[in-house]
Amino acid sequence: MTDKEFIEEIKLLGINPTQEQLSQLEEYYNLLIEWNNKMNLTRITEKKEVYLKHFYDSLTINKIINLNDYNTLCDIGTGAGFPGIVLKIFYPHLEITLVDAREKKLKFLDEVIKKLNLKNISTKHIRAEEYSEKFDIVTARAVANIQKLLDYTMHLVKKNGYLIALKGDIDSELVEEVQTQINKQYTIKNIIKFNLPVEGSKRSLILIKNK
Ligand code: SAH
């Protein structure tokens, strides 16, 4: 998507970007491409594609929850910072922890945080299952199937908080796995499916509440 399409589409999500936020995003893109030459961060490198499949995609969380209502967020398996860094840029009030089991990618994220002058955001090199903080919101994009996500991350979600899984197409996985995983402790609050603008890839968001 072009810059113009990006702005139009995130406005439809309820986000009115400032010039500073758009500049931060552009700098993030430049750093991503620069560091991608040294380490494997993303196979998507064309600008229009990164803006659609990484940046816009990260912000679709707004379809399922209003992040203005929450304070702390942990992005599990953040990789090159999706959705964590993008959310920090557009929801600067959030206190964000970016977690990944791979240390190398976190070096890149430390540099992004420094260069974009982002505050109240830090990186943590740990496996989700060994981590023991609590957050209002835990996000995970393209990290594991729902069964594993529930096993690895629900202990990080505060009571009345949410796990949000950002996924591609989930048809078969959902019916067979998610339903059987739900127990008295947590519940599926919402599942939404939609297509990305411009080229129509299938996406799903799953919202799970820790009761
Ligand atoms: N969320 C990013 C990266 C997805 S790739 C994106 O959407 O582009 C999955 C990432 O999860 C990898 O960086 C991997 O190192 C990390 N990961 C997988 N299992 C993990 C675990 N149990 N704890 C922490 N990180 C994990």
Residues whose N, C-alpha, C, O or C-beta is under 5 A from the ligand:
A	BS01	SAH	I76 G77 T78 G79 A80 F82 P83 V99 D100 A101 R102 I126 R127 A128 E129 R141 A142 V143
